[in-house]
Amino acid sequence: MSHFAVAADLIRRGYVSPAAYRNWTGRIIVLKADNDLNQSPKDFPRYEKLFGRPVEIIDMGNMGHIAPILYPDKCAELYEQALI
């Protein structure tokens, strides 16, 4: 299941209203990993449609889900990009 499918499921189940996404004025950041089989190239245009505007993509390369453990310095640098 893609990460986008999870976000869409939160809307379908009523946990999050689509209006909440439309009213969000902050940055929209998606972390992308080359080796994440749960992500699809189709997800990124879907995020843009969901939010009604472009999303920023931070490429995590091949660091994977345990990036903070294996690559703490690089991971912290990328997280900092998302937070600034």
N, C-alpha and C positions, 0 to 999 in steps of 0.2 A: 504494500500500500504506500502510495507516495505521501510525502509530507503535505502536499497540497490537499490530498484527499482527507487527511486528518483535519486540516483547517476547514474544509468544506463541510465535513461531518459535524464539527462544532456548531456551524450555522444551522444545518438541517435539524439537529437535535434541540436547537433553541438555546444553547449555552451562550452564544454570542449573536447579537443582532447584526445583520448586514449594515444597518445605520451606524453602528459603532465603528466600523471600518471606514465608512464614508466621512464620518466626523473627525477621524484621526488626522491631525495636521502635522504630526511629527514625521521623521524619516521612516521609511519602510525598508528594512534590510533583510535580505535572505542570505543565509550562509550556504554556500555551494561547495560540495565535495565531489571530486572526480570519481572517487571509488564508493560513493553512496548509492547503492542499488535502489534505495527508496526515493530517489529524486529522478525526475524525468525532465528532459529539455522542454517538454510541453508545459511543465509546471510554471515556469517563469512568466509566460504570457498570461496564464490563468491568474497569477497573483496580481498582475497589472490590471486585469479586468475586474477582479474582486475589489481592489482598492481604488480603481478609477484613475490611476496615475502610475508613472514608472516606479519600479522598485530598484533599490541599490543592491548589487550582488557583491558579496565578499567571498572570494574564491579561497577555499581552504586547501586546495590542491588535493593531495592524496593522504592528508593527515588522518582522516577517519574520525570515528566517534570517540576515540580515546586520546584525541589530540592534546587535551590539557595535561595528560599524564606523560605522553611520549615526547611532546614538543611544547613544554610549558612557556618558554620565552616567545616563540613564534605565535603560539595560540593567544597569549596575552596581548601581543602586538595587534593581532587581527581583531580581537574583542575590543581593544581600545579604539580602533578605527570605527567600530560600530557605535561606541558610546560617546564619541566626541562630536 
